[in-house]
Amino acid sequence: MSGQVVVLRAAAWVDVETGQRHTPAVIVVADNRIAAIDPVEVPAGARVIELGSLTLLPGLMDMEVNLLIGGPDNPSGLPNPMHGVQDDPVYRTLRATVNARTTLHAGFTTVRNLGLMVKTGGYLLDVDLHRAIEQGWLEGPRIVAAGHAITPTGGHLDPTMFQRLAPHIMPITVEEGRANGVPQVRECVRYQIKYGAEVIKVSASGGVMSHGTLAGAQQYSDEELAAIVDEAHRAGVPVAAHAHGDAGIRACIRAGVDCIEHGSLAEDDTIALMVERGTFLVPTSYLSEGLDVSKAAPALQKKAAEVFPRARETLRKAIAAGVKIACGTDAPAVPHGQNAKELWALVDRGMTPAQALRAATVTSAELIGIDDRGRLAPGLLADIIAVPGDPTVDITTIEDVRFVMKDGRVHKQP
């Protein structure tokens, strides 16, 4: 071993692949990698961190966040009606630095930032945030960035549909995500990838919290969806689709989309098709309890009351059917830092605690195509958290993260 060596001592560690909790726990970290687990001897001269009765786990993953909205000046979870016309790109990025640190300290060491469509002059702010964190300038999770979400005019994620803006108040370019027809959607995908997007986000159905869109309605044609997927996949980039409605979900699966976000209204045969095709689902299910819609417009409250109960039942069916389910919150719809509540929701809908932990680690790692984290094993990146109690029995312990190490560096310690 060379460089810094750290030894973590705790009451237990969890093998998330098997769901087994092993006692006691000794993990040796050399530089930014796990060097050994429960070795016979620990390296002489190593720095020892005593974590007492805590249980060690791999860093958690959230597959749907937007770090550029919500946070200290808007913690409610609902979109700020004026954020699109008041906040310039610099202010949004500074907000994101706060939200990134909050997310990391909550135990989430890897996230997908599935952006909204906002006025930025074409800058991919989440890509720049990713770069700054990777260079060690800021505290935050590893970010898989989407750049701008892609949506048709008047579709969900079109910012004028959140804010009911008059025509020409906030014109959005193709580069910023508003795209109609096959040529434009291809151009939009190419632009995001050119400037660093590692995943493409497409708004394929209406939404719950946007005016004038039916949550179940398919927004892009089959031809447009096929073009988006073709353009992304030829560049080796996966596609995630916001889709509540069954028609939109099925169209996305047929087009070859890699992951469905929400999936609230999927019918039984669509769930079976997801299993057959290996399509991932990020259900963002805690929205049903965690999104405060009390101050939303009556029409949006009505949509939420209709969609959320059905979404909970759909997730129960998807779990029972064996759909590949990854953890995602849609933060700040669930406030940044409360990401772990999604694991409670997964258990409430039918997963065991061990399955929920896998959704936030192993399955999420599979979704983003990485094998260097998501488990505690020699050779993997030293992304390690610690919680009290036994999360394989009581999943709510995951909401009380006491220790966070990312890339071998301690960010939070009791």
N, C-alpha and C positions, 0 to 999 in steps of 0.2 A: 504494500500500500504506500502511496505517496500523497503529499498534501494533507489537508485537514482531515482528522478522523474524529467522529463523534459517536458516542455510544448512548443509545436511548434505553433506559430501564423503566419498565412499567409492569402493571399487574398482569396484562394479557395483550395478545394481538389477535386479529381476526384474519383468517384466510377467506377472502370474499368468494373465491371460486367454490369452496366446499361448504361455506357457512359455519365453519368450526372456529371456536374461540379457544386459543391455546394459552396456557399459563405456565410460568410467568413469561415475560417478554424481554428479550435483549436484542436490539437491532443495531448493527454496526454500519455506520455511514462513512464512506470515504469520498471526499470531494462532493460530488452531486449524485452519487449512486449508492444503492444499498449493497454493502459488501457481504454481510452475513446476517443470518437470523438464528438466535439462540446458539451461538458457537460455544464450544467447550471453554475456550479462553478468549478474552478480549484483548485487543492490542494495547501494549504498554504505552502510557503517556497520552492516551486518548482523552478527549474532553467527555465527561460523563454528565448526562442530563437525567436526573431522577424525576420520574413522573408518577411515582407512588401508585395509587390505586386506579390510575387511568388505563383505558384500553386503546391500543394503537390500531389504526386503520390506514389504508391508502387514502390520499387526497381524493375528495369527491369531485364529481363533474356535473355541470349544469349545461344541458344542450340547447337551451333557449333563454338567452338574456339579451337585454339592450342596456348596456352600461352608459349610454349617452343621454338617457332620459331618466326621470325619477331622481331619487336621492335626497340630498339635504334640503333643497328648495321646493320639493314636490313629492313628499313621501307617501301620498295617499294611494298611488298605484294607477289612478286614472290619468290619461294624457292631459297635460296642461293645455287648455284651449288656445293660448297665445304663444306657446313655445316655438312654433314653427316660424313666426314672424318677429319674435322679440329676441331670440337667442342666436347669436352668431356662432360660427363654427368653433371659435376659440373658447367661448363660454361653455359650449357643449362638451368640448374636450376636457376642460378643467373640471366640469361636473363628473365626467367619466372617471377621472383619476380618483375621486373620492369614492365613487361606487365600486371601482375595482378593488381598492383596499378593503372596503367593507365586505365584499364578496370573498376575498382571500381569507380574511380573519374569521369568516363563518365556516371555513374548512373546505371551500371549493377552489381547487388549485388548477382546474381546467374548465373553460367555458367555450361555447359557441356563441358569438355575438351575431344574432340574426336581426339585422338592422331594419329600421323603418325607412320610409322614403322621406327624406328631409332636404331642405335647401342648404347645400354646402358648397355650391360652386363646383361640384364634381369631385371634391376631396373625399377620400374614404377614411373617415376619422377613426374608425375602429381598427383599421390596418395600422395607422400611425400609433394608436395607443398600444397595440400589440408590439410594435417595434420598440417603443420606449420601455415597456415592461421587460422585453427580452434583453435589452441592453442594460438593465439594472437601474434605470433612472427612477422608476416608480415601483411601488408595491402593487401587485395585482396577480390574478391568475394567468395561466397560459391562455391565449385567445385564438380561437379559430374564427376569423372575421369574414363576414359576408358582404361588407360594403353596403350598398344601397339595396333594399328590397325592390323587387320588380313587380309592378302592378299596372293594370290598365287604367285609363282615365275613368275616374269615378269609382274605382274599385276600393276594396278594403286596403288600407295602408296608404292610399292617396291622402296626403295630409289635409286637403280641403274637405274630405269626408269626415274627418275627426272634428274639424273646427268650423264647418259650415261657412267657409270664406266665399266671398263673391268672386266672380270671374276676374282673372288677371291680377289678383292680389298677390299670389305667390306662384308664379310660373315655375314649373319643374321641367328640367330637360330629360332627354332620354338617358344621358349619363347618370342622372340622379335617380332614375328608376321608373319613371312613367313611360311605358312603352306599349304601343298598339300595333298589331299585325306582325307577321313573321319577320320581315326585314328589321323592324325596330327592336323586337325582343332579342334577335341575334346580336344586333349592335350593342344593346344594353348589357348582355351577358359578357361579350368580349371586353367591354370597357371595365367592368368590375374585375375580371380576371387580369387584365393588363395592369391594373394598379394594385394588385395584391390580394384580392378576395380568394379565400381557400374553400368557400362553399357559396353556392348561389341560393338566395331565398326568393321564392316566388309566391305571390298572393293568388291562390288558385280558387278560393271561394270567398263569399262575403264574410263579414266579421260580426262579433257581438257588440263591440264598442265603437262602431263607426256608423254614422248617419247614412241612411239611404241605401244600405246594402243588406240583402237577405243573407243571414248566416249560412243557409244551406245552398245558396245559388252558386253554380259554377261560373267563374269570371272569365277565364281564358278559354279559347276554343281548343279542341284537341290538337289542331295543327300548330297553334302557338305554343302549347305545352310541349309538344314533341320537339319543336325547334329549340326551345330553351334547354331541354335535357340533352339534345344532340350536341348543341354548341358547348355546353359545360362538360359533358362526358368526353368529347373529343380532346378537350384540354386536361382531362384527368381530374376534373373538379366535380364533387357531388352536388346534388340539388335537394334542398329542403323546401317543402311546400306547406304554407299555411292553408289548411283545408278543414272546414267544419262539416260541410254538406257531403252526403253520400255520393252524389253525381261527380262533384269535384274530386273527391278522394279516388273514386274509380278511374276517372280520367287521368289522374296523376300516376296511379299504379300502372295503367296501360302505357303511359308515356315513358315509364322507367324511372320516375322520381325515386330517390333513395330513401327519403324519410318524410312522413306525414306529421305535421305539427297540429296538435289538438285532436283531430279525427272524431269530433264530438258526436256526429250523427251517422256514423258508419253502420250500415245494415249487416246482418249476419253473413251474407254471401260476400260482402266486401271485406269483412274481417277474415274470412277464409281465404280470399284472394291475397291478402297481405301475408298470410302465413305461407301460401304457395309460392309467392314471388320473393319472399324474404325482405319485404319492405318494413323498415323500422317505423315505430310510432313513438312520438314524444308527446304524451297526453296533456301535460300542464294541468293536471287535474285539481290541484289545490286552489286554482282560480275559483272553483265553486264555493269555497269557504273564505278564501283570502282576499278576493277582489271586492273592495267596498264600493258598491254601486249606488249607495244611498243618495249621493249627490249627482248622479248621472241623470241625463234627460229621461223622462218617463218612457219614451220609446225604447231606449237602450235598457232600462230596467226590465221592461217587458221581455225583450229578447233574452236577457240573462236568465230570467225566471223560466223561460221555455227551454233554453239550450242546456243549462248547467245540470239539471237532474238527468236529462237524457245522456249527457256526456259521462256522468258517473256510471251509469248502467252500461254504456258502451265499453268503458274501460274494464269493467268486471268481465264482460264477455271476451274482450281481447286478451286479458290475462289468462282466462280459462282455456282459450283457444291456442295459446302458445305464440302469440305475436311477439316479435322482438321489441321490447319496450325499454327505452332509455329515459333517463331523468331530465326533466326540463321544467322551468318555473314560469317563463314569460315575464320574469322580473324586468321592470318594476311593477307589473300588474300585481305580483306578490312583491312586497318591498324588498329591495336589496338587503342582504344579510339574513333574510328569513327563508333562504333557499331550501334549507333542510326540511321544511314543512311539506315539501312535495313527497318526501319519502314516507311521511306519515300518511299522506293521501293514497299512495300506492298500496300501503298495507291495509288501509281502510277499505280499499276496493278489491282486496283479495290476495295480494301478495303476502308471503311470509316476510319477516324482517330481513332474512338473509337474501331473499329475492330482490327486495327493494335496494339493499346495499349493492347487489350486482348491477341493478339498473343504473345506479349512480357511479359505477366504476367499470366493471368488465364490459357490460353491454354498451355503455357510452364510449368507451375506448374503441370497441369494434365499429361503432357508428362512424367515428372520425378516422378510422383506419390507422390506429397507432397501437404499438405493442410494447412501448417503453415505460408505461405507467398503468395505473388502475389496479395493481395488485401489490402486495408486499412479497418481494422475492429478490434474491441476489441478482445483481446486474441491472435492475430497473432503476429509474430515476427516484431519488429520495424525496418524493411527495408524500408526506406522512402527517396524519392528524391524530389527536388523542381526545377521547371523550370519557366521562364517568360512566360506570355501570357496564352493562352488557347490551350493546345494540342489536345483537342477534336475538334477544328476547324482547327488549323494549326499544323500539325504533326511535322514540322521542328523545333518547339520550343523545342522538346525533345533533340535536338542536343546541347542545351546550358544549361547543368545541373549546377546549382549554389550551390546546397546543397545535401550532401549525408550522410545519417545515415544508418548504418548496425548493426543489433543486438543491437540497442539502443546506439551505439557509433557514434559520429559525426566524419566523415572523411573529409568532405569538407564543407566550410561555407563561405558565401559572407562577 
